[in-house]
Amino acid sequence: MTNPLRGEVIRLYKNLLYLGREYPKGTAYFRERLKAAFMKNKDVTDPEKIQKLIDRGDFVIKELEALYFLRKYRAMKKRYYEPEH
Amino acid sequence: MSARVLVGVKRVIDYAVKIRVRPDHTGVVTDGVKHSMNPFCEIAVEEAVRLKEKKLVKEIVAVSCGPQQVQETIRTALAMGADRGIHVEVSGKDYDALGPLQVSKIMAALAKKEEADLIILGKQAIDDDCNQTGQMTAALLDWPQGTFASELTLEGGMLKVVREIDGGLETIKIKMPAVVTADLRLNTPRYATLPNIMKAKKKKIANVKPADLGVDVTSRLEVLKVDEPPQRQAGVKVETVEDLVVKLKEAGRI
């Protein structure tokens, strides 16, 4: 029996993998940890629990986007603007 | 409003990459190096998308000049919300020599051809740091310019631009059509996530050559040499204030 949320989980994994390409510690590091995190929960069958985990994954996506933005913003600010700014 | 916005995006070496000068000192190593959209261009695209979301602008056209690879950069702009792309094909020696003068001629020609009402560019590229393309484009089109924009509002047919200048902020009002260059604090660009990139594959990217636009891309500049900045000398640590005074006297500073 294929869980209807299977598609969502795969979508989440692909999105995170795509985001991981820019991870500061390297793509390989990110991919290892991403796979481990997903594998840890591979036997969960309760749809409610799966949805909660998917929501957590979406939250991680937002955190990564924020991390990338801040990193870039701070680098640009440091390179192009006087310290008083 | 039926305004059309042209956004220029440049493919540059990613900001986080450690740059290395080529052994022959003719430039920097670009082969196999991660490239991405210039951060200021991202801010420019984001501003255009926000204007469209506020229904102040009808269509966003993303433009980039360069070889095949710049299509990636145009796709990122499309994923962020641009409607269609224009890839101006420039490759090889022409691409190495492509600078603000050539790009601004191309942008001006495209602005006329596409009947654009607004051009938004990044204020400068992080690879050449020229900070010239926006200004040159405005001059070639004889359009007003709002450079270093940290805030942009449309009021009637006029643009109110708050500019970041030395010593503070300057607010100006300019008539459309106009050229605006984006500064760091204009907005927070959205990330082009995988689903958006997939959706953007349906959007069209037109191919065009500089000759089709009547633009001559020969450069008037010749790069003679590229060097790394001088290595920073290691600092010297001293134990006491007396030592510091002795060292400063030795260095002839006091």
Interface residues (C-beta under 8 A of the other chain):
Chain A: R11 K14 N15 Y18 L19 P24 I61 E65 Y68 F69 R71 K72 Y73 A75 M76 K77 R79 Y80 Y81
Chain B: Y15 A16 P39 F40 I126 L184 T188 P189 Y191 T193 L194 P195 I197
